Amino acid sequence: MSDVTRSIRWREVAEGGTAPDLIEHCVVKIGSANIAAEGIVIGGAGEAEYGLRYRIVFDAEWAGLRSLHITRLGGATVALRHDGYGNWTDGEGKKRDDLAKCLDLHLEGSHLAFTGTVKRQAWKAKKALDLPMILVDVPSLEVKQVLVKVTAIEPGKHYRLEPEGGTAREVMLDADGFVLDRSAEVAAIAEQA
């Protein structure tokens, strides 16, 4: 199998707005050993403005999340690694038992992470799963486990995400499983770069 590289760019504009509220650009390299994604996200406004860069690695064929490294420009960094047997460690090698059940990522402000969740599961119409996910809050980069109810409205194309204690969103995907539109509240477009 030869490696495939795909560049994707997303832009979100709040309803009634003209300037983007969020811009994300990532390059996804799909190889026989793993899938690696590197990207940047620029978002927020005023005092809440932020920029971050990330590198996320999944097992081959999106079987599970293996590592993530996220840096808020001028600020904090989060590094987590999964050993493939249910154990997470941080950037200093300390165990993160609080994340033990997580194979998926909910990175606020990013469109990419949900692709791994969709590709890892066998979905049927109206099937709902409560999935423990690593939640990385943006811009604080606080990390915790959160339960997210994911419902396949139309498998491979349309999903509803309901994070515990968060805002529900509907997600539309392209033919390769990448997010096109995150919700009815924002207009998000994916553009091939």
Backbone as numpy.savetxt, mean C-alpha at the origin, in Angstrom:
# Nx Ny Nz CAx CAy CAz Cx Cy Cz
11.66 -16.79 -16.74 10.83 -15.61 -16.74 11.72 -14.36 -16.74
11.47 -13.45 -17.66 12.24 -12.21 -17.67 11.57 -11.20 -16.75
12.38 -10.33 -16.19 11.86 -9.32 -15.28 11.00 -8.30 -16.05
9.99 -7.79 -15.36 9.10 -6.78 -15.91 9.19 -5.55 -15.02
9.31 -4.38 -15.61 9.34 -3.13 -14.85 8.17 -2.27 -15.31
7.46 -1.72 -14.32 6.33 -0.85 -14.64 6.42 0.41 -13.81
6.30 1.56 -14.46 6.24 2.85 -13.77 4.79 3.28 -13.71
4.37 3.73 -12.52 2.98 4.13 -12.32 2.96 5.44 -11.57
2.04 6.33 -11.94 1.89 7.60 -11.25 0.41 7.82 -10.93
0.16 8.25 -9.69 -1.20 8.55 -9.26 -1.27 10.01 -8.83
-2.44 10.56 -9.00 -2.70 11.93 -8.61 -4.09 11.96 -8.01
-4.24 12.55 -6.84 -5.56 12.70 -6.22 -5.89 14.17 -6.13
-7.09 14.50 -6.53 -7.59 15.86 -6.42 -8.88 15.79 -5.63
-8.96 16.51 -4.52 -10.17 16.53 -3.71 -11.31 17.11 -4.53
-12.52 16.69 -4.22 -13.70 17.15 -4.93 -13.75 18.68 -4.96
-13.91 19.24 -6.14 -13.98 20.69 -6.30 -12.63 21.37 -6.39
-11.55 20.62 -6.16 -10.22 21.21 -6.21 -9.63 21.17 -7.60
-8.56 21.92 -7.78 -7.88 21.91 -9.08 -6.45 21.41 -8.94
-5.81 21.71 -7.83 -4.43 21.25 -7.61 -4.44 19.88 -6.93
-3.49 19.02 -7.27 -3.44 17.71 -6.63 -3.22 17.81 -5.13
-3.94 16.98 -4.35 -3.74 16.88 -2.91 -2.69 15.83 -2.60
-2.43 14.95 -3.56 -1.46 13.89 -3.36 -0.92 13.46 -4.72
0.38 13.26 -4.79 1.01 12.73 -5.99 1.90 11.57 -5.55
1.81 10.45 -6.25 2.65 9.30 -5.96 3.21 8.78 -7.28
4.48 8.44 -7.25 5.13 7.83 -8.40 5.91 6.63 -7.90
5.77 5.49 -8.57 6.54 4.32 -8.17 6.97 3.52 -9.38
8.05 2.78 -9.17 8.56 1.85 -10.17 8.50 0.47 -9.53
7.79 -0.45 -10.21 7.62 -1.81 -9.71 8.43 -2.75 -10.60
9.32 -3.51 -9.98 10.12 -4.49 -10.71 9.64 -5.88 -10.30
9.06 -6.60 -11.26 8.52 -7.93 -11.01 9.51 -8.94 -11.55
10.15 -9.67 -10.64 11.16 -10.65 -11.02 10.78 -12.04 -10.56
11.60 -13.01 -10.88 11.30 -14.39 -10.50 11.53 -14.63 -9.01
12.40 -13.85 -8.36 12.69 -14.04 -6.94 11.80 -13.20 -6.03
11.44 -11.98 -6.48 10.59 -11.11 -5.67 10.02 -9.99 -6.51
9.22 -9.16 -5.86 8.65 -7.97 -6.48 9.06 -6.80 -5.61
9.75 -5.83 -6.19 10.24 -4.69 -5.43 9.63 -3.42 -6.01
9.16 -2.56 -5.12 8.56 -1.30 -5.53 9.27 -0.16 -4.82
9.67 0.85 -5.58 10.26 2.05 -5.01 9.41 3.22 -5.44
9.12 4.11 -4.49 8.27 5.23 -4.85 8.44 6.43 -3.97
7.78 7.50 -4.38 7.72 8.73 -3.61 6.26 9.16 -3.52
5.92 9.79 -2.40 4.58 10.34 -2.20 4.75 11.77 -1.70
4.01 12.70 -2.29 3.99 14.09 -1.86 2.55 14.42 -1.55
2.29 14.88 -0.33 0.91 15.14 0.05 0.79 16.18 1.15
-0.44 16.36 1.59 -0.73 17.30 2.66 -0.78 18.72 2.17
-1.10 19.62 3.10 -1.16 21.04 2.77 -0.79 21.84 4.02
-0.23 23.02 3.80 0.13 23.89 4.91 1.08 23.22 5.88
0.74 23.26 7.17 1.57 22.67 8.23 1.67 21.14 8.08
0.72 20.52 7.39 0.68 19.06 7.27 1.35 18.54 6.00
2.08 19.40 5.28 2.76 18.96 4.06 3.83 17.92 4.39
3.99 16.95 3.52 5.02 15.94 3.71 5.46 15.38 2.37
6.63 14.78 2.40 7.14 14.00 1.28 7.74 12.74 1.88
7.57 11.62 1.20 8.19 10.41 1.70 8.62 9.55 0.53
9.57 8.69 0.84 10.01 7.71 -0.16 9.90 6.34 0.48
9.67 5.34 -0.36 9.52 3.99 0.17 10.16 2.97 -0.76
10.46 1.84 -0.16 10.86 0.62 -0.87 10.12 -0.50 -0.18
9.32 -1.23 -0.95 8.52 -2.33 -0.42 8.85 -3.57 -1.24
9.09 -4.69 -0.57 9.42 -5.93 -1.26 8.40 -7.00 -0.88
7.88 -7.67 -1.91 6.95 -8.78 -1.75 7.64 -10.05 -2.24
7.19 -11.20 -1.74 7.65 -12.49 -2.27 7.25 -12.58 -3.75
7.86 -13.51 -4.46 7.49 -13.76 -5.85 5.99 -14.03 -5.93
5.39 -13.55 -6.99 3.96 -13.71 -7.25 3.10 -13.11 -6.14
3.62 -12.09 -5.45 2.88 -11.33 -4.44 2.43 -12.19 -3.25
3.12 -13.29 -2.96 2.68 -14.24 -1.93 2.67 -13.65 -0.52
3.46 -12.66 -0.25 3.48 -12.04 1.08 4.42 -10.87 1.12
4.20 -9.98 2.05 5.04 -8.81 2.26 6.31 -9.25 2.97
7.48 -8.87 2.46 8.75 -9.30 3.07 9.48 -8.17 3.80
9.45 -6.97 3.21 10.14 -5.87 3.89 9.59 -4.53 3.42
9.79 -3.52 4.27 9.44 -2.17 3.88 10.41 -1.21 4.54
10.72 -0.17 3.82 11.59 0.88 4.30 10.97 2.19 3.83
10.54 3.01 4.79 9.84 4.25 4.48 10.54 5.39 5.21
10.83 6.45 4.49 11.48 7.62 5.09 10.66 8.85 4.78
10.28 9.58 5.83 9.66 10.89 5.63 10.81 11.87 5.41
10.80 12.59 4.32 11.90 13.50 3.99 12.10 14.50 5.13
13.32 14.55 5.64 13.63 15.43 6.75 13.14 14.92 8.09
12.72 13.65 8.16 12.14 13.15 9.40 12.43 11.69 9.66
11.45 11.02 10.20 11.57 9.65 10.69 11.73 8.63 9.57
12.24 7.46 9.93 12.36 6.31 9.03 11.77 5.09 9.71
11.08 4.26 8.94 10.56 2.98 9.42 11.16 1.89 8.56
11.72 0.88 9.20 12.24 -0.28 8.49 11.71 -1.53 9.18
11.09 -2.42 8.41 10.56 -3.68 8.93 10.92 -4.81 7.98
11.19 -5.97 8.57 11.57 -7.14 7.76 10.83 -8.36 8.29
10.32 -9.18 7.36 9.60 -10.42 7.69 10.48 -11.60 7.32
10.56 -12.60 8.20 11.45 -13.74 7.94 10.79 -14.86 7.13
9.53 -14.71 6.77 8.83 -15.74 6.01 8.17 -16.78 6.89
8.37 -16.68 8.20 7.79 -17.64 9.14 6.89 -16.97 10.17
6.50 -15.74 9.93 5.58 -15.05 10.82 6.23 -14.05 11.76
7.53 -13.85 11.66 8.23 -12.95 12.58 8.69 -11.67 11.89
8.35 -10.53 12.49 8.78 -9.23 12.01 9.86 -8.67 12.92
10.83 -7.98 12.34 11.83 -7.25 13.10 11.92 -5.83 12.56
12.39 -4.93 13.43 12.55 -3.54 12.99 13.95 -3.34 12.42
14.29 -2.11 12.10 15.57 -1.80 11.48 16.77 -2.11 12.36
16.55 -2.27 13.66 17.64 -2.61 14.58 17.67 -4.10 14.89
16.79 -4.88 14.25 16.74 -6.32 14.47 15.90 -6.74 15.66
15.17 -5.81 16.28 14.32 -6.14 17.43 13.01 -6.73 16.93
12.56 -7.80 17.60 11.30 -8.44 17.21 10.13 -7.50 17.41
9.18 -7.57 16.47 7.92 -6.82 16.55 6.78 -7.82 16.65
6.61 -8.41 17.85 5.57 -9.40 18.07 4.17 -8.85 17.81
4.00 -7.53 17.94 2.69 -6.91 17.70 2.26 -6.99 16.23
3.18 -7.36 15.33 2.87 -7.44 13.90 2.85 -8.88 13.38
2.94 -9.86 14.28 3.16 -11.26 13.90 2.16 -11.82 12.89
0.91 -11.42 12.93 -0.10 -12.00 12.03 -0.20 -11.27 10.68
0.58 -10.23 10.48 0.40 -9.37 9.31 1.19 -9.86 8.10
0.49 -9.99 6.98 1.13 -10.27 5.70 0.83 -9.17 4.68
0.08 -8.17 5.12 -0.34 -7.09 4.23 0.00 -5.74 4.82
0.02 -4.73 3.97 0.40 -3.38 4.36 -0.70 -2.40 3.98
-0.99 -1.48 4.92 -1.88 -0.35 4.66 -1.03 0.90 4.90
-0.43 1.42 3.83 0.41 2.61 3.90 -0.45 3.80 3.51
-0.79 4.61 4.51 -1.66 5.76 4.23 -1.00 6.68 3.22
-1.77 7.16 2.29 -1.25 8.05 1.26 -0.67 7.33 0.05
-0.61 5.99 0.10 -0.05 5.24 -1.03 -1.12 4.38 -1.68
-1.08 4.31 -2.99 -1.99 3.47 -3.75 -1.43 2.08 -3.99
-0.12 1.93 -3.87 0.54 0.69 -4.26 0.27 -0.51 -3.37
0.31 -0.33 -2.06 0.34 -1.46 -1.12 -0.84 -2.42 -1.29
-2.00 -1.94 -1.69 -3.18 -2.80 -1.79 -3.04 -3.86 -2.88
-2.20 -3.63 -3.86 -2.01 -4.61 -4.94 -1.56 -5.96 -4.38
-0.64 -5.95 -3.42 -0.18 -7.19 -2.81 -1.30 -7.96 -2.14
-2.19 -7.26 -1.45 -3.33 -7.89 -0.77 -4.26 -8.55 -1.78
-4.56 -7.85 -2.86 -5.47 -8.40 -3.88 -4.87 -9.64 -4.52
-3.61 -9.60 -4.85 -2.98 -10.71 -5.57 -2.72 -11.91 -4.67
-2.63 -11.72 -3.36 -2.31 -12.80 -2.43 -3.53 -13.66 -2.11
-4.71 -13.16 -2.26 -5.94 -13.85 -1.88 -6.69 -14.40 -3.09
-7.47 -15.46 -2.86 -8.39 -15.97 -3.89 -9.74 -15.33 -3.59
-10.19 -14.44 -4.46 -11.40 -13.66 -4.20 -12.59 -14.19 -4.97
-13.75 -14.17 -4.32 -15.03 -14.45 -4.96 -15.92 -13.24 -4.74
-16.89 -13.04 -5.64 -17.78 -11.90 -5.52 -18.46 -11.90 -4.16
-18.48 -10.73 -3.53 -19.10 -10.46 -2.23 -18.36 -11.11 -1.07
-17.22 -11.76 -1.34 -16.42 -12.36 -0.27 -15.77 -11.23 0.53
-15.86 -11.34 1.86 -15.24 -10.36 2.75 -14.26 -11.07 3.68
-13.10 -10.47 3.86 -12.09 -11.00 4.77 -11.68 -9.90 5.73
-11.50 -10.27 7.00 -10.93 -9.37 7.98 -9.44 -9.69 8.04
-8.62 -8.79 7.52 -7.18 -9.03 7.39 -6.38 -8.16 8.35
-5.51 -8.78 9.16 -4.61 -7.97 9.98 -3.53 -7.38 9.09
-3.38 -6.06 9.14 -2.41 -5.38 8.29 -1.51 -4.49 9.12
-0.31 -4.28 8.58 0.58 -3.28 9.16 0.08 -1.93 8.66
-0.28 -1.06 9.59 -0.70 0.30 9.25 0.47 1.23 9.51
0.88 1.96 8.48 1.88 3.00 8.64 1.16 4.33 8.45
1.03 5.08 9.53 0.37 6.38 9.50 1.29 7.40 8.83
0.70 8.23 8.00 1.45 9.28 7.33 0.84 10.61 7.74
1.61 11.58 8.17 3.06 11.68 8.05 3.85 11.24 9.29
3.19 10.78 10.36 3.92 10.46 11.60 4.82 9.23 11.49
4.49 8.31 10.56 5.16 7.02 10.39 5.02 6.12 11.61
3.97 6.34 12.39 3.65 5.44 13.50 3.21 4.10 12.89
3.69 3.00 13.46 3.40 1.66 12.95 2.57 0.90 13.98
1.49 0.27 13.51 0.69 -0.58 14.39 -0.07 -1.58 13.53
-0.63 -2.57 14.18 -1.46 -3.53 13.48 -2.91 -3.03 13.51
-3.58 -3.17 12.38 -4.99 -2.78 12.29 -5.72 -3.87 11.52
-6.97 -4.09 11.88 -7.80 -5.05 11.16 -8.54 -4.30 10.07
-8.43 -4.79 8.83 -9.10 -4.15 7.70 -10.04 -5.17 7.07
-11.31 -4.81 6.99 -12.28 -5.67 6.31 -12.21 -5.33 4.82
-11.91 -6.34 4.01 -11.80 -6.16 2.56 -12.90 -6.99 1.91
-13.73 -6.35 1.12 -14.83 -7.02 0.42 -14.60 -6.93 -1.08
-14.67 -8.07 -1.75 -14.54 -8.11 -3.21 -15.92 -7.84 -3.81
-16.15 -6.64 -4.28 -17.41 -6.30 -4.93 -17.43 -6.94 -6.31
-16.34 -6.78 -7.04 -16.13 -7.47 -8.31 -14.67 -7.91 -8.33
-14.41 -9.21 -8.08 -13.04 -9.70 -7.92 -12.12 -9.26 -9.07
-10.95 -8.78 -8.67 -9.96 -8.33 -9.64 -10.18 -6.92 -10.14
-11.33 -6.30 -9.78 -11.64 -4.97 -10.30 -12.09 -3.96 -9.26
-12.92 -4.38 -8.30 -13.59 -3.42 -7.42 -13.65 -4.00 -6.00
-13.11 -3.26 -5.02 -13.05 -3.71 -3.63 -13.48 -2.58 -2.70
-13.91 -2.98 -1.51 -14.22 -2.02 -0.44 -13.30 -2.34 0.72
-12.62 -1.31 1.23 -11.73 -1.44 2.38 -12.33 -0.68 3.55
-12.42 -1.36 4.70 -12.95 -0.73 5.90 -11.97 -0.94 7.04
-11.00 -0.01 7.20 -10.04 -0.16 8.29 -10.72 0.08 9.64
-10.36 -0.74 10.61 -10.88 -0.60 11.96 -10.59 0.81 12.46
-11.66 1.54 12.81 -11.50 2.90 13.32 -11.16 3.93 12.26
-11.22 3.56 10.97 -10.87 4.49 9.89 -12.02 4.73 8.94
-11.73 5.35 7.83 -12.72 5.68 6.82 -12.76 4.60 5.75
-13.97 4.13 5.43 -14.14 3.12 4.38 -13.87 3.76 3.02
-13.28 2.98 2.12 -12.99 3.44 0.76 -13.31 2.33 -0.21
-13.69 2.72 -1.40 -13.84 1.75 -2.48 -12.66 1.94 -3.43
-12.16 0.82 -3.96 -10.96 0.83 -4.76 -11.24 0.14 -6.09
-10.90 0.81 -7.19 -11.00 0.24 -8.53 -9.59 -0.10 -9.00
-9.44 -1.26 -9.67 -8.13 -1.73 -10.12 -8.06 -1.85 -11.62
-6.85 -1.75 -12.16 -6.66 -1.99 -13.59 -6.48 -3.49 -13.82
-6.23 -3.88 -15.06 -6.13 -5.30 -15.42 -4.95 -6.00 -14.74
-3.94 -5.25 -14.31 -2.77 -5.83 -13.63 -2.91 -5.82 -12.11
-4.04 -5.32 -11.59 -4.26 -5.30 -10.15 -3.76 -4.06 -9.44
-3.41 -3.01 -10.19 -2.97 -1.77 -9.57 -4.16 -0.82 -9.43
-4.14 -0.02 -8.37 -5.25 0.88 -8.06 -5.41 1.94 -9.15
-6.66 2.10 -9.59 -7.02 3.19 -10.50 -7.67 4.32 -9.72
-8.62 3.98 -8.86 -9.45 4.96 -8.16 -9.68 4.46 -6.75
-9.37 5.32 -5.75 -9.47 4.89 -4.36 -10.82 5.13 -3.72
-11.61 6.04 -4.19 -12.90 6.25 -3.56 -13.75 7.20 -4.38
-15.01 7.28 -4.00 -15.90 8.21 -4.66 -15.64 9.63 -4.20
-14.90 9.80 -3.08 -14.68 11.12 -2.51 -13.53 11.86 -3.20
-12.64 11.12 -3.85 -11.52 11.76 -4.54 -11.42 11.20 -5.94
-10.96 12.01 -6.85 -10.73 11.55 -8.21 -9.26 11.17 -8.31
-8.97 9.89 -8.45 -7.58 9.44 -8.55 -7.40 8.78 -9.91
-6.34 9.13 -10.59 -6.10 8.50 -11.87 -4.72 7.87 -11.85
-4.60 6.73 -12.48 -3.30 6.08 -12.63 -2.84 6.35 -14.04
-1.62 6.76 -14.18 -1.08 7.07 -15.49 0.17 6.24 -15.71
0.28 5.62 -16.86 1.53 4.95 -17.21 2.57 6.04 -17.42
3.69 5.94 -16.77 4.72 6.98 -16.92 5.66 6.59 -18.05
